[in-house]
Amino acid sequence: MNEIVEFLKLTGLFAGGLLIRMLLLFLVVALYAIPIALAWGVYRLYRQAVERPAGLEPVDGLLLAGERHYTPGHAWLEPQLFRRVRIGLDDIGQRILPGAAVVALPRVGTEVTKGQPIAVIASGDREASIPSPVNGTVTSVNRAIRKQPGLLNRAPYTRGWLFTIKTKDSSWAALPTGGAARDWFRFEEHRLAHFLDAQLGTAAADGGEFLVPGPSALPKDKWEKLVQEFLRG
């Protein structure tokens, strides 16, 4: 009987020791895991801050910066100081030019006229000219995008901006912004989807992702019609 009691005591001590060791191991793992999880969380927040700055919102699967103004040719304008506006392409514009390989920008000091070509973007084996949305003088260009044309596609509202113009008048302020821009953007998404379906026989949406065929996949006449309809309006 005493032998059984001793055996049970030893078994209990062993089990208790094993439990304590497991708890200590769990504590050590937790102590290492918590800082790693926190660091990962901070990194994700940083990436979200970089890739989706304040004011950027989803509209039917695409992104829109609601506080900016938008032209019919899918350029956005962001007011700056001293009658200057920063200009780039919106999410529809950059998707029409996927895989941008070359971005040719005007020289600083160039006088520009609304509607006239001011920049050229090469995508695949095709080029599209971008018209100036305002009258004025080019005051700065995004030198980074010349070296990294892909910024146009990766960050069209931030690091992928194109140039800044000092405007001659404030007529651009009548372009849609806020709720009006949101409604217009949604309409343009549907218009592009219908265009692709009617002209190219290609669906624009695939599982929620908005798709535009690459320029090299389009016959030249249909590519020109796409650019004319959506980038030169």
C-alpha positions in Angstrom: 0.0 0.0 0.0 2.8 2.4 0.9 4.4 1.6 -2.5 1.2 2.7 -4.3 1.1 5.9 -2.3 4.7 6.7 -3.0 4.1 5.9 -6.7 1.1 8.3 -6.8 3.2 11.0 -5.1 6.0 10.6 -7.6 3.5 10.6 -10.4 1.8 13.8 -9.1 5.2 15.5 -8.7 6.1 14.6 -12.2 2.8 15.8 -13.6 3.0 19.0 -11.6 6.6 19.6 -12.7 5.6 19.0 -16.3 2.7 21.4 -16.1 4.9 24.1 -14.6 7.4 23.6 -17.4 4.7 23.8 -20.0 3.4 27.0 -18.4 6.9 28.5 -18.3 7.4 27.5 -22.0 4.0 29.1 -22.9 5.0 32.3 -21.0 8.4 32.5 -22.8 6.7 32.0 -26.2 4.1 34.7 -25.3 6.8 37.1 -24.2 8.5 36.7 -27.6 5.3 36.6 -29.6 3.7 39.7 -28.2 6.4 42.1 -29.4 6.5 40.4 -32.8 2.7 40.7 -33.1 2.8 44.4 -32.1 5.6 45.0 -34.6 3.6 43.3 -37.3 0.5 45.4 -36.4 2.5 48.6 -36.5 4.0 47.6 -39.9 0.5 46.9 -41.3 -0.8 50.2 -40.0 2.2 51.9 -41.7 1.6 50.2 -45.0 -2.1 51.2 -44.9 -1.1 54.8 -44.1 1.3 54.8 -47.1 -1.0 53.0 -49.6 -4.3 54.4 -48.5 -3.9 58.0 -47.1 -6.7 59.8 -45.3 -9.5 60.7 -47.6 -9.1 57.7 -50.0 -12.3 55.7 -50.2 -13.5 52.7 -52.1 -16.2 53.2 -54.8 -17.5 50.0 -56.3 -14.1 48.3 -56.1 -11.9 51.3 -57.2 -10.4 54.1 -55.1 -11.3 57.8 -55.0 -9.7 60.7 -53.1 -13.0 62.5 -52.3 -11.5 65.9 -51.4 -9.9 66.5 -54.9 -11.4 67.7 -58.1 -11.8 65.6 -61.2 -11.8 66.2 -65.0 -13.8 64.3 -67.6 -10.4 62.9 -68.7 -9.8 61.2 -65.3 -7.2 63.6 -64.1 -7.4 64.8 -60.4 -6.5 68.3 -59.2 -5.4 69.0 -55.7 -5.3 72.7 -54.7 -1.9 74.1 -53.5 -0.8 77.5 -52.3 -0.5 80.5 -54.6 -3.0 79.4 -57.3 -1.2 76.1 -57.9 -2.8 72.7 -58.5 -1.1 69.3 -58.3 -2.3 66.9 -61.0 -2.4 63.2 -61.5 -4.5 60.4 -62.9 -7.3 58.8 -60.9 -7.8 55.1 -60.4 -9.7 54.6 -63.6 -7.1 56.5 -65.6 -4.2 54.4 -64.2 -6.0 51.2 -64.9 -6.4 52.2 -68.6 -2.6 52.5 -68.6 -1.5 49.4 -66.6 2.2 48.7 -66.3 3.3 52.2 -67.2 6.8 51.9 -68.7 7.6 55.6 -69.6 6.2 58.8 -68.3 7.2 61.9 -70.4 6.5 65.1 -68.5 6.7 68.8 -69.6 9.5 71.1 -68.6 9.2 73.5 -65.7 8.2 76.9 -67.0 6.2 75.5 -69.9 3.1 77.5 -70.7 0.1 75.2 -71.1 -3.4 75.5 -72.6 -6.4 73.6 -71.4 -7.1 70.6 -73.6 -3.6 70.5 -75.3 -1.3 67.5 -74.7 1.0 68.0 -71.8 2.3 64.6 -71.0 2.8 61.2 -72.7 2.5 57.8 -70.9 3.6 54.6 -72.6 2.0 51.3 -71.6 3.0 48.2 -73.4 3.5 49.1 -77.0 1.1 52.0 -77.0 1.2 55.6 -75.9 -1.5 58.0 -74.6 -1.2 61.7 -74.5 -2.6 63.4 -71.4 -4.2 66.9 -72.0 -3.7 69.8 -69.6 -6.8 70.3 -67.5 -6.1 74.0 -67.0 -4.5 77.1 -68.5 -1.2 78.1 -66.8 2.5 77.5 -66.2 4.2 74.2 -65.1 5.9 74.9 -61.8 7.1 71.4 -60.9 7.1 67.9 -62.1 7.4 64.5 -60.3 11.0 63.5 -61.1 10.5 60.3 -59.2 7.9 59.0 -61.6 10.4 59.4 -64.5 12.7 56.9 -62.8 9.9 54.7 -61.5 6.9 54.9 -63.9 5.2 52.2 -62.0 4.4 54.7 -59.3 1.5 55.8 -61.6 -0.1 52.4 -61.0 1.0 51.7 -57.5 0.1 55.1 -55.9 -1.8 57.2 -58.4 -3.1 59.6 -55.7 0.2 60.1 -53.8 3.7 59.3 -55.1 2.4 58.8 -58.6 1.3 62.5 -59.2 2.5 64.0 -62.5 3.0 67.8 -62.3 2.0 71.1 -60.7 0.6 74.1 -62.6 0.1 77.7 -61.6 -3.3 78.4 -63.0 -4.4 81.5 -64.8 -7.9 81.4 -63.4 -10.0 79.4 -61.0 -12.4 77.7 -63.4 -11.1 74.3 -62.3 -12.8 74.8 -59.0 -16.1 74.1 -60.7 -15.0 70.5 -61.4 -16.7 67.8 -59.3 -15.4 67.1 -55.8 -16.8 65.4 -52.7 -20.2 63.7 -53.1 -20.5 65.0 -56.7 -17.1 63.4 -57.6 -18.2 60.1 -56.0 -21.4 60.0 -58.0 -19.5 60.9 -61.2 -16.8 58.3 -60.5 -19.4 55.5 -60.0 -21.1 56.5 -63.3 -17.7 56.4 -65.1 -16.9 52.9 -63.7 -20.2 51.7 -65.1 -19.6 53.5 -68.4 -16.2 51.9 -68.8 -17.6 48.5 -68.0 -20.3 48.9 -70.7 -17.7 50.2 -73.1 -15.5 47.2 -72.6 -18.4 44.8 -72.9 -19.7 46.5 -76.1 -16.5 47.3 -77.9 -14.2 44.6 -76.8 -16.4 41.8 -75.7 -14.6 41.8 -72.3 -16.1 41.9 -68.9 -14.7 44.6 -66.6 -15.3 42.8 -63.3 -14.0 39.4 -62.2 -14.8 38.4 -58.7 -15.0 42.0 -57.5 -11.8 43.1 -59.2 -12.1 45.8 -61.9 -10.2 44.6 -65.0 -9.1 46.5 -68.1 -7.4 44.6 -70.9 -3.7 45.6 -71.4 -3.1 47.9 -74.4 -1.1 45.2 -76.2 -4.2 43.0 -76.1 -6.4 45.6 -77.9 -6.5 46.4 -81.6 -5.1 49.8 -82.3 -8.4 51.3 -83.3 -10.1 50.1 -80.2 -7.2 51.3 -78.0 -7.5 54.8 -79.6 -11.2 54.8 -79.0 -10.7 53.8 -75.3 -8.2 56.6 -74.8 -10.3 59.1 -76.6 -13.4 58.2 -74.6 -11.8 58.2 -71.1 -8.5 60.1 -71.1 -9.2 63.0 -73.4 -12.7 63.8 -72.4 
